[in-house]
Amino acid sequence: MKRAFITGTAGFIGFHLAELLLQDGWVVAGFDGMTDYYDVALKERRHALLRQHARFTATEAMLEDAASLSQAVVAARPDVIIHLAAQAGVRYSIDNPRAYVDANIVGTFNLMEAALAARPEHLLMASTSSVFGANTDMPYAETHKADTQMSFYAATKKANEAMGHSWAHIHGLPITMFRFFTVYGPWGRPDMALFKFTKAILAGQPIDVYNHGQMWRDFTYVEDLVRGIRLLMDAVPGQGAEIAGDSLSPVAPFRIVNIGNSTKVRLEEFIDAIEAATGRKAQRNYMDMQPGDVPATWADASLLRALTGYAPQTEMRAGVARFVDWYMREYQIETAEKLD
């Protein structure tokens, strides 16, 4: 029976990945700091659902606590480690950059040290499409330059990629970094656009639409994302035949892989989909671009397909409708309340 150690299991993506692995018969050890960046009760509900599985255990501690993290990894005896825990959010990194140094730099270093001691078959770590920064050459490919980060959050994630490459080179530990593209879906974070927009629209409150709606994102449904991660767990860098366009390092068992829907969607269309799912019109408050943000993201996911035979495919409107259904159940909003 295969064993996985996942950081961030009380978080949005970590919860979905842990659930998928548990359904596939894995033993999963989770690790999460349960910080108050957003509603801790939502994190607790996610962990409570995972704890219904007999093969799930969790340690609640901070990544910065190297001793607790190391002990948890040793106890888990993992075949694979997936590092998802991080201080998230582009805009919050302007207000509290030290939180990103502590969690994303120090915490990731602690995780890499623990992985070195445990020697799993494969270490996978989360990065972000935000690392592409000011690059306007789209769709983004893993081999494109990514040296112009626009937010401190993105800068810490680019640092993680560099740290991972050096670790793989020095220690021979196979590492895959995956770059997420605007993940959405049930159990999402309250600070994410879909959650905020749905909550405001159902409450009859205005929503802030930045850059006057001239924003494009590659919206990736969370279940598609974690299926991609699951398949990449078996695509160990340095093993298998050469692939055209691969990002595999020439000096280390290290690779970067995009996980995105490969579809660029205008923000206005995304809001239209929320209106259709809620049955209400949004009050749109058009605003200038926020500092640290970028107008567009768009993934070239051909490497993911080449490595796994899989590509995310959930159509945006269908994914938004599933989120709205979940939101109304979770927050006990009656169907009649969403109709004009």
C-alpha positions in Angstrom: 0.0 0.0 0.0 1.5 3.3 -1.1 2.0 6.1 1.3 1.9 9.9 0.7 2.8 12.9 2.8 0.9 16.0 1.8 1.4 19.5 3.3 -1.6 21.8 3.2 -4.3 19.1 3.6 -6.7 21.5 5.3 -6.3 23.9 2.3 -8.2 24.0 -0.9 -6.0 21.9 -3.2 -4.5 19.7 -0.5 -7.9 18.6 0.7 -8.9 17.6 -2.9 -5.7 15.8 -3.5 -5.8 13.9 -0.2 -9.4 12.9 -0.9 -8.4 11.6 -4.4 -5.5 9.5 -3.0 -7.6 8.1 -0.2 -10.2 7.0 -2.8 -7.4 5.4 -4.8 -6.3 3.3 -1.7 -3.3 5.4 -0.5 -2.3 5.9 3.1 -2.2 9.7 3.5 -0.4 11.7 6.2 -1.4 15.4 6.2 0.3 18.4 7.6 -1.2 21.9 8.0 -0.5 25.0 10.1 -4.2 26.0 10.2 -3.3 29.7 10.0 -6.0 32.4 10.2 -5.3 33.9 6.8 -8.9 33.0 6.1 -11.7 31.3 8.1 -10.1 28.5 10.1 -13.6 26.8 10.4 -13.5 26.0 6.7 -10.1 24.4 7.1 -11.4 22.4 10.1 -14.4 21.1 8.0 -12.0 19.9 5.3 -9.9 18.1 7.8 -12.9 16.6 9.5 -14.1 15.1 6.2 -10.6 13.6 5.5 -10.5 12.1 9.0 -13.5 10.0 8.1 -11.1 7.9 6.2 -9.2 5.4 8.4 -6.1 5.8 6.3 -5.8 9.5 6.9 -3.8 11.1 9.8 -2.9 14.8 10.2 -0.3 16.9 12.1 -1.3 20.5 12.8 1.9 22.5 13.0 3.7 25.3 11.1 6.1 24.6 8.2 8.5 26.9 10.1 8.6 24.4 12.9 11.4 22.2 11.5 11.3 19.7 14.3 7.6 19.0 14.1 7.7 18.8 10.3 10.7 16.4 10.3 9.0 14.2 12.9 5.8 14.0 10.9 7.7 13.1 7.7 9.6 10.4 9.5 6.5 8.9 11.0 4.7 8.9 7.6 7.4 6.9 5.9 6.2 8.3 2.5 6.8 6.9 -0.9 5.8 10.3 -2.3 5.8 13.8 -0.8 3.6 16.6 -2.2 4.2 20.1 -0.9 1.2 22.3 -1.3 1.2 24.3 1.9 2.2 28.0 1.4 1.2 31.5 2.2 -1.1 32.2 -0.7 -2.4 35.4 -2.3 -0.9 38.0 -4.5 -2.3 41.1 -2.8 -1.7 40.0 0.8 2.0 39.7 -0.1 2.1 43.5 -0.4 0.7 43.9 3.1 2.6 41.1 4.9 5.7 40.0 2.9 7.4 38.5 5.9 4.6 35.8 6.1 5.7 34.7 2.6 9.4 34.5 3.6 8.5 32.5 6.7 6.1 30.0 5.0 7.3 29.9 1.4 11.0 30.2 1.8 11.9 28.9 5.3 9.0 26.4 5.3 9.9 25.0 1.9 13.5 24.6 2.9 12.4 22.7 6.0 10.3 20.5 3.9 13.2 19.8 1.5 15.5 18.9 4.4 12.8 16.5 5.8 12.4 15.0 2.3 16.2 14.5 2.0 16.2 12.5 5.3 13.1 10.4 4.2 14.3 9.8 0.6 10.9 9.4 -1.1 10.7 8.1 -4.6 9.5 11.6 -5.8 9.1 15.0 -4.2 6.5 17.3 -5.9 6.1 20.9 -5.0 3.6 23.6 -5.9 4.6 26.7 -7.9 2.3 29.2 -9.7 1.5 30.7 -13.0 2.3 34.0 -11.3 6.0 33.3 -11.8 5.7 34.2 -15.5 5.1 37.8 -14.3 5.5 40.4 -17.1 6.1 37.8 -19.7 3.5 38.4 -22.5 4.5 35.4 -24.7 1.4 33.2 -24.5 0.4 30.5 -24.0 3.0 30.1 -21.3 5.4 27.2 -21.7 7.6 25.7 -19.0 10.7 26.6 -21.1 9.8 30.3 -21.3 11.8 32.8 -19.3 10.2 33.7 -16.0 12.4 36.4 -14.5 10.1 39.3 -14.1 7.8 38.5 -11.2 5.2 41.2 -10.4 4.4 40.2 -6.8 6.4 39.1 -3.8 4.2 36.0 -3.6 5.4 35.1 -7.2 9.0 35.9 -6.2 8.9 33.4 -3.3 7.5 30.7 -5.6 10.2 31.3 -8.2 12.7 31.0 -5.4 11.2 27.7 -4.5 11.8 26.5 -8.1 15.5 27.5 -7.9 15.8 25.9 -4.5 14.2 22.7 -5.8 16.6 22.5 -8.8 19.7 22.9 -6.7 18.4 20.3 -4.2 17.8 17.8 -7.0 21.2 18.5 -8.5 23.1 18.2 -5.2 21.3 15.3 -3.6 19.9 13.4 -6.6 16.4 13.7 -5.2 13.8 13.6 -8.0 11.7 16.8 -7.9 8.8 18.0 -9.9 7.5 21.6 -9.6 4.0 22.2 -11.0 2.6 25.6 -11.9 -1.1 26.1 -11.2 -3.3 28.3 -13.3 -6.3 30.0 -11.5 -7.7 27.0 -9.7 -11.4 27.1 -8.7 -14.1 24.8 -7.5 -15.9 23.5 -4.4 -14.2 24.1 -1.0 -12.3 27.0 -2.5 -10.7 29.8 -0.4 -12.9 32.7 0.6 -10.3 35.2 -0.7 -10.6 33.9 -4.3 -12.6 35.7 -6.9 -15.2 33.0 -7.4 -16.0 32.7 -3.7 -16.1 36.5 -3.2 -18.2 37.1 -6.3 -20.7 34.4 -5.5 -21.1 35.5 -1.9 -21.6 39.2 -3.0 -23.9 38.5 -5.8 -26.2 36.3 -3.7 -26.2 39.0 -1.0 -27.1 41.7 -3.5 -23.8 43.5 -3.0 -21.4 44.9 -5.6 -18.3 43.2 -6.8 -15.0 44.8 -7.7 -13.9 44.1 -11.3 -10.3 45.1 -11.7 -8.6 46.5 -14.9 -12.2 47.5 -15.9 -12.8 43.9 -16.9 -9.9 43.6 -19.2 -8.5 40.5 -17.5 -8.0 37.0 -18.8 -7.4 33.8 -16.9 -6.8 30.1 -17.6 -9.4 28.8 -15.1 -8.6 25.3 -14.0 -11.2 23.2 -12.2 -9.7 21.7 -8.9 -10.6 18.1 -9.6 -8.8 18.3 -13.0 -5.8 19.9 -11.2 -5.4 17.2 -8.6 -5.9 14.4 -11.2 -3.0 16.0 -13.0 -0.9 16.0 -9.8 -1.8 12.4 -9.2 -0.6 11.3 -12.6 2.6 13.4 -12.3 3.4 11.5 -9.1 4.3 8.5 -11.4 6.2 10.7 -13.9 9.5 10.7 -12.0 12.1 13.1 -13.6 15.1 11.2 -15.0 13.0 8.1 -15.8 11.4 7.4 -19.1 12.1 8.3 -22.7 13.0 11.8 -23.9 10.1 14.1 -24.7 10.1 17.0 -27.1 9.7 20.3 -25.3 10.5 18.8 -22.0 11.6 21.1 -19.1 13.8 18.3 -17.6 17.0 19.8 -16.3 20.2 18.7 -18.1 22.0 18.4 -14.8 19.4 17.2 -12.3 16.3 14.9 -11.9 14.2 18.1 -11.9 11.2 19.2 -14.0 8.6 22.0 -14.1 5.1 21.2 -15.4 2.2 23.5 -16.1 -1.3 22.3 -15.0 -3.9 24.5 -16.7 -7.0 24.2 -18.8 -5.3 25.7 -21.8 -8.2 28.1 -22.4 -7.9 31.9 -21.9 -11.2 33.2 -20.5 -12.1 36.9 -20.1 -13.1 37.8 -16.5 -16.4 39.3 -17.7 -17.3 35.8 -19.1 -16.5 34.3 -15.7 -18.8 36.7 -14.0 -21.5 35.9 -16.6 -21.2 32.3 -15.6 -21.7 33.1 -11.9 -24.8 35.1 -12.8 -26.2 32.2 -14.8 -25.5 29.8 -11.9 -26.9 32.0 -9.2 -29.8 33.4 -11.2 -28.9 37.0 -10.2 -27.2 39.9 -11.9 -23.9 41.2 -10.6 -23.5 44.9 -9.6 -20.1 45.5 -11.3 -17.8 48.1 -9.8 -15.1 48.7 -12.4 -11.7 49.6 -11.0 -8.1 50.0 -12.1 -5.6 47.1 -12.0 -4.3 46.2 -8.6 -0.5 46.4 -7.8 1.2 43.1 -8.4 -1.5 41.6 -10.7 -1.1 40.7 -14.3 -3.8 41.1 -17.1 -3.6 37.6 -18.4 -2.5 34.0 -17.9 -2.8 31.1 -20.4 -1.2 27.7 -20.0 0.5 25.5 -22.6 -0.2 22.1 -21.0 1.3 20.0 -23.8 4.0 18.7 -21.5 1.5 17.5 -19.0 -0.3 15.6 -21.8 3.0 14.1 -23.1 4.0 12.9 -19.6 0.6 11.6 -18.4 -1.8 11.4 -21.4 -4.1 13.7 -19.5 -5.3 17.2 -19.9 -7.7 19.3 -17.8 -11.0 19.6 -19.6 -13.8 20.9 -17.4 -15.7 23.6 -19.2 -15.6 26.9 -17.2 -19.4 27.3 -16.9 -19.9 23.7 -15.7 -17.2 24.2 -13.1 -18.7 27.4 -11.9 -22.1 25.9 -11.6 -20.7 23.1 -9.4 -19.1 25.6 -7.1 -22.3 27.6 -6.7 -24.2 24.4 -5.9 -21.6 23.5 -3.3 -21.6 27.1 -1.9 -25.4 27.1 -1.5 -25.4 23.7 0.3 -22.4 24.6 2.5 -23.9 27.9 3.6 -27.5 26.7 3.7 -28.9 29.1 1.1 -32.2 28.1 -0.2 -32.8 27.8 -4.0 -35.7 30.3 -3.8 -33.4 33.0 -2.4 -31.3 33.1 -5.5 -34.2 33.8 -7.9 -35.3 37.3 -8.9 
